[in-house]
């Protein structure tokens, strides 16, 4: 009996002496929360955020364009110690059901950040949304906007490629890209992927609400080939001290693009990024490029810059 009592007493003492279990905080609405240092914050049982941090409205938004390199840009910017990046695409300003939830809900999806950091979110659907520019201006008329673009014809093929693989994974039927690009022997300009690449039409809507000086254009084709010069320009636009260096990148021969080296870790974009494009009929591709040329010239004139797309 004495032995049993002694065992019970020892068990109670061990329980009282045990340290509290530490768990990562989950940010409501995000499946993979990014904290100020790019990792999940570890806190005690109270689930309190890191001391001195708060969730704040974004100081900058990557507004697009879809399949232009928005994820690569956000991941590369997240190297900077003064940047706190939202983990997922929020779709607050382009989806009515989310916008109706209000700004407090939106703020609750932002990462916890320190006062010296800026918060950045990216949702590529904003660029082609008729309502997003006005709604973003209502939140913050002086916000800094980032727009990453690539060759419009290549962007169309990349757009198709994403849908193609998504349908394959869902075991749904797929159609050759030529069936979508051509209708009745003529280019199908109503195809959504083509509409998204008419940059000057969407840019005109943004310039109704923001001066061009508040929208920094990132060359997505250059970012893939040589990331650092483009990121240096972004740092200056965001008024950040230059902290991103050439040593933060290495070329992955297997994937065929640059990956990131930061905080002693190496990481590449998700396998869904940088997928090889399916072959496109040469005649159809030439039709597509010819269609975009006058639209591209209109865009160059609008922004005062040439991207030399084919």
C-alpha positions as CSV (number, residue, x, y, z in Angstrom):
1,X,0.0,0.0,0.0
2,X,2.8,2.4,0.9
3,X,4.5,1.6,-2.4
4,X,1.3,2.4,-4.3
5,X,0.9,5.8,-2.5
6,X,4.6,6.6,-3.2
7,X,4.1,5.9,-6.9
8,X,1.0,8.1,-7.1
9,X,2.8,10.9,-5.4
10,X,5.7,10.7,-7.8
11,X,3.4,10.8,-10.8
12,X,1.6,13.9,-9.5
13,X,5.0,15.7,-8.9
14,X,6.2,14.8,-12.4
15,X,3.0,16.2,-13.9
16,X,3.3,19.4,-12.0
17,X,6.9,19.8,-12.9
18,X,6.5,19.1,-16.6
19,X,6.9,22.2,-18.8
20,X,4.0,23.4,-20.9
21,X,3.8,22.0,-24.4
22,X,4.8,24.5,-27.0
23,X,2.8,24.6,-30.2
24,X,2.9,26.7,-33.4
25,X,0.2,29.3,-33.7
26,X,-2.3,28.9,-36.4
27,X,-3.5,32.1,-38.1
28,X,-7.2,31.7,-38.8
29,X,-7.9,31.2,-42.5
30,X,-4.4,30.3,-43.5
31,X,-3.2,26.8,-43.9
32,X,0.5,27.6,-43.8
33,X,1.0,30.8,-41.7
34,X,4.2,32.8,-42.4
35,X,5.5,34.8,-39.6
36,X,7.9,37.6,-39.5
37,X,11.0,35.4,-40.0
38,X,9.3,33.2,-42.6
39,X,8.5,30.3,-40.2
40,X,5.7,29.4,-37.9
41,X,6.0,31.2,-34.6
42,X,6.4,29.0,-31.6
43,X,4.5,30.2,-28.5
44,X,3.1,28.9,-25.3
45,X,-0.3,27.5,-24.3
46,X,-1.9,30.9,-24.5
47,X,-1.4,30.8,-28.3
48,X,-0.3,34.4,-28.2
49,X,1.5,35.9,-31.2
50,X,5.2,36.8,-31.0
51,X,5.7,39.7,-28.6
52,X,5.8,43.1,-30.3
53,X,4.0,41.8,-33.4
54,X,0.5,42.6,-34.8
55,X,-1.6,41.9,-37.9
56,X,-1.6,45.0,-40.1
57,X,-3.1,46.0,-43.4
58,X,-0.7,45.4,-46.4
59,X,1.7,48.2,-47.2
60,X,2.1,46.7,-50.7
61,X,0.0,44.3,-52.9
62,X,1.2,42.2,-55.8
63,X,-1.9,42.7,-58.0
64,X,-1.0,40.3,-60.9
65,X,-0.8,39.1,-63.5
66,X,-2.0,35.5,-63.4
67,X,0.8,33.2,-64.5
68,X,3.2,36.2,-64.7
69,X,5.4,35.1,-61.8
70,X,3.6,36.4,-58.8
71,X,4.5,33.5,-56.5
72,X,8.1,33.7,-57.5
73,X,8.2,37.4,-56.8
74,X,6.5,37.0,-53.4
75,X,8.8,34.2,-52.3
76,X,11.9,36.1,-53.4
77,X,10.7,39.3,-51.6
78,X,10.1,37.2,-48.4
79,X,13.9,36.8,-48.2
80,X,14.1,40.4,-47.0
81,X,14.0,40.7,-43.2
82,X,11.8,43.7,-43.5
83,X,9.0,41.9,-45.4
84,X,6.2,39.8,-43.9
85,X,4.4,37.9,-46.7
86,X,0.8,36.6,-46.5
87,X,0.8,32.9,-47.0
88,X,-2.1,32.5,-49.4
89,X,-3.9,34.4,-52.1
90,X,-6.6,36.2,-50.2
91,X,-9.0,37.3,-53.0
92,X,-10.4,40.0,-50.8
93,X,-10.8,42.8,-53.4
94,X,-12.0,40.7,-56.4
95,X,-14.4,38.3,-54.7
96,X,-17.6,40.0,-53.5
97,X,-18.3,37.3,-50.8
98,X,-14.9,38.0,-49.2
99,X,-15.1,41.8,-49.6
100,X,-18.5,41.7,-47.8
101,X,-16.7,40.3,-44.7
102,X,-15.0,43.6,-44.1
103,X,-11.6,45.0,-43.5
104,X,-11.2,43.4,-40.0
105,X,-11.7,40.0,-41.6
106,X,-9.1,40.9,-44.2
107,X,-6.6,42.1,-41.6
108,X,-7.0,38.8,-39.8
109,X,-5.6,37.0,-42.8
110,X,-2.4,39.0,-42.7
111,X,0.8,37.6,-41.1
112,X,1.9,38.9,-37.7
113,X,4.7,41.4,-38.3
114,X,7.1,43.7,-36.4
115,X,6.8,47.5,-36.6
116,X,9.9,47.7,-38.8
117,X,8.4,45.3,-41.4
118,X,6.0,45.8,-44.3
119,X,3.2,43.4,-45.0
120,X,2.8,42.2,-48.6
121,X,0.0,40.1,-50.0
122,X,-0.5,38.9,-53.6
123,X,-3.6,37.9,-55.5
124,X,-3.1,37.9,-59.3
125,X,-6.8,38.1,-59.9
126,X,-6.8,41.7,-58.8
127,X,-5.3,43.0,-62.0
128,X,-8.1,41.9,-64.2
129,X,-10.9,42.6,-61.7
130,X,-13.1,45.6,-62.6
131,X,-13.7,46.4,-58.9
132,X,-10.3,45.8,-57.3
133,X,-8.7,49.1,-58.1
134,X,-11.5,51.2,-56.6
135,X,-11.7,48.9,-53.5
136,X,-8.0,49.0,-52.8
137,X,-7.9,52.8,-53.1
138,X,-10.8,53.0,-50.6
139,X,-8.5,51.0,-48.2
140,X,-5.3,53.0,-48.8
141,X,-5.0,55.6,-51.6
142,X,-1.2,55.7,-51.1
143,X,-0.5,51.9,-51.2
144,X,2.4,50.7,-53.3
145,X,1.3,48.2,-56.0
146,X,3.5,45.6,-57.7
147,X,2.6,44.3,-61.1
148,X,4.7,41.5,-62.7
149,X,4.2,40.9,-66.4
150,X,5.5,38.5,-69.0
151,X,5.3,38.0,-72.7
152,X,1.5,37.9,-73.3
153,X,1.6,35.0,-75.7
154,X,3.8,33.0,-73.4
155,X,1.4,33.9,-70.5
156,X,-1.5,32.5,-72.5
157,X,0.2,29.2,-73.0
158,X,1.2,29.1,-69.3
159,X,-2.4,29.8,-68.3
160,X,-3.6,26.9,-70.5
161,X,-0.8,24.7,-69.0
162,X,-2.1,25.3,-65.5
163,X,-5.7,24.4,-66.4
164,X,-4.5,21.4,-68.4
165,X,-2.6,19.8,-65.5
166,X,-5.4,20.7,-63.0
167,X,-7.9,18.9,-65.2
168,X,-5.6,15.9,-65.6
169,X,-5.2,15.6,-61.8
170,X,-9.0,15.8,-61.4
171,X,-9.4,13.1,-64.1
172,X,-11.3,15.5,-66.3
173,X,-11.1,15.6,-70.1
174,X,-8.6,18.0,-71.7
175,X,-8.6,19.7,-75.0
176,X,-5.6,20.7,-77.2
177,X,-4.7,24.4,-76.8
178,X,-5.4,24.9,-80.5
179,X,-9.0,24.0,-80.0
180,X,-9.3,26.8,-77.5
181,X,-7.2,29.4,-79.4
182,X,-8.9,28.9,-82.8
183,X,-12.6,29.0,-83.7
184,X,-13.9,28.7,-87.2
185,X,-10.4,29.2,-88.6
186,X,-9.8,32.5,-86.7
187,X,-8.2,33.4,-83.4
188,X,-10.7,33.0,-80.6
189,X,-10.1,36.4,-78.9
190,X,-12.9,35.7,-76.4
191,X,-10.8,33.0,-74.8
192,X,-10.3,34.1,-71.2
193,X,-6.6,33.4,-71.3
194,X,-6.2,35.9,-74.2
195,X,-8.4,38.5,-72.5
196,X,-6.1,38.3,-69.4
197,X,-3.1,39.2,-71.6
198,X,-4.6,42.4,-73.0
199,X,-2.6,44.4,-70.4
200,X,-3.5,47.9,-71.6
201,X,-7.2,47.3,-71.1
202,X,-6.8,46.3,-67.5
203,X,-4.1,48.9,-66.8
204,X,-6.4,51.6,-68.0
205,X,-8.7,50.7,-65.1
206,X,-6.0,50.9,-62.6
207,X,-4.7,54.3,-63.8
208,X,-8.2,55.7,-63.2
209,X,-7.6,55.2,-59.5
210,X,-3.8,55.3,-59.0
211,X,-1.0,57.3,-60.5
212,X,1.5,55.3,-62.5
213,X,4.2,56.2,-59.9
214,X,2.4,54.0,-57.4
215,X,2.5,50.9,-59.7
216,X,5.9,49.3,-60.1
217,X,6.2,47.0,-63.1
218,X,8.3,43.9,-62.7
219,X,9.6,42.2,-65.8
220,X,8.6,38.5,-65.2
221,X,10.7,37.2,-68.1
222,X,13.8,38.9,-66.6
223,X,13.0,37.8,-63.1
224,X,13.2,34.2,-64.2
225,X,16.5,34.6,-66.0
226,X,18.3,37.0,-63.5
227,X,16.3,37.7,-60.3
228,X,18.6,40.1,-58.5
229,X,18.4,43.3,-60.7
230,X,14.6,43.1,-60.7
231,X,14.5,42.6,-56.9
232,X,16.9,45.5,-56.4
233,X,14.4,47.8,-58.2
234,X,11.5,46.4,-56.1
235,X,13.5,47.2,-52.9
236,X,14.0,50.8,-54.0
237,X,10.3,51.1,-54.9
238,X,9.3,49.8,-51.5
239,X,11.9,52.0,-49.8
240,X,13.6,49.0,-48.3
241,X,17.3,48.8,-47.5
242,X,19.1,46.5,-50.0
243,X,19.3,43.1,-48.2
244,X,18.6,40.6,-51.0
245,X,21.9,39.4,-52.5
246,X,23.1,37.1,-55.3
247,X,24.0,34.5,-52.7
248,X,20.2,34.1,-52.0
249,X,19.8,32.4,-55.4
250,X,21.1,29.3,-57.1
251,X,20.2,27.8,-60.5
252,X,18.5,24.4,-60.2
253,X,19.6,22.5,-63.3
254,X,16.8,19.9,-62.9
255,X,14.0,22.4,-62.6
256,X,15.5,24.9,-65.1
257,X,15.0,28.0,-62.9
258,X,16.4,29.8,-59.9
259,X,15.7,28.6,-56.4
260,X,16.1,30.4,-53.1
261,X,18.7,30.1,-50.4
262,X,17.9,31.9,-47.1
263,X,18.3,31.4,-43.4
264,X,20.5,28.3,-44.0
265,X,17.7,26.6,-46.0
266,X,17.3,26.0,-49.7
267,X,13.8,25.9,-51.3
268,X,12.3,25.9,-54.8
269,X,8.9,26.9,-55.9
270,X,6.2,24.2,-55.8
271,X,6.4,21.6,-58.5
272,X,3.3,23.1,-60.2
273,X,5.4,26.1,-61.0
274,X,7.6,26.1,-64.1
275,X,5.9,23.1,-65.8
276,X,7.0,22.5,-69.4
277,X,4.5,24.0,-71.9
278,X,2.8,21.7,-74.4
279,X,3.9,22.2,-78.0
280,X,1.7,24.7,-79.9
281,X,1.1,24.7,-83.6
282,X,3.5,27.2,-85.1
283,X,0.9,28.9,-87.3
284,X,-1.4,29.4,-84.4
285,X,1.4,30.8,-82.2
286,X,2.3,33.3,-84.9
287,X,-1.4,34.3,-85.1
288,X,-1.4,34.8,-81.4
289,X,1.7,37.0,-81.4
290,X,0.5,39.0,-84.3
291,X,-2.8,39.7,-82.5
292,X,-1.0,40.9,-79.4
293,X,1.5,43.3,-81.1
294,X,-0.8,46.4,-81.4
295,X,-2.1,45.8,-77.9
296,X,1.4,45.5,-76.6
297,X,2.3,48.8,-78.3
298,X,-0.7,50.5,-76.6
299,X,0.6,49.2,-73.3
300,X,4.1,50.4,-73.9
301,X,2.8,53.9,-74.7
302,X,0.6,53.9,-71.6
303,X,3.4,53.0,-69.1
304,X,6.3,54.7,-71.0
305,X,8.3,51.6,-71.2
306,X,9.0,48.8,-73.7
307,X,9.3,45.1,-72.8
308,X,10.3,43.9,-76.3
309,X,7.8,41.1,-76.4
310,X,7.7,39.2,-79.6
